[in-house]
Amino acid sequence: MSIQAFMVVAIALALLSIVSLYRAYVGPTPADRVIAINVISTKVTVLITLLAVLTMQDTFTDVALVYAMMGFITTVCVSKYMEKGKLF
């Protein structure tokens, strides 16, 4: 793929992240907010991976994997806290 195509995808993901940010701010229920933050985390992970492909640096892929794991763990912890009222 060309650099222009990567840039179009990156801009589209950034715009969609703004929409998700709006849902996280307005969301009528806490579950909507958690899901919106999870979606933003996933999109940022994809953007970091696109940056790794564009710059041809493997270290960005490692950063994207760590970011994805942190986003997943955070989503699970917040969901458990919302359901049970405590983490442990």
ABEGO torsion letter per residue (X at the ends): XBAAAAAAAAAAAAAAAAAAAAAAAABABAAAAAAAAAAAAAAAAAAAAAAAAAAGBAAAAAAAAAAAAAAAAAAAAAAAAAAAGBAX
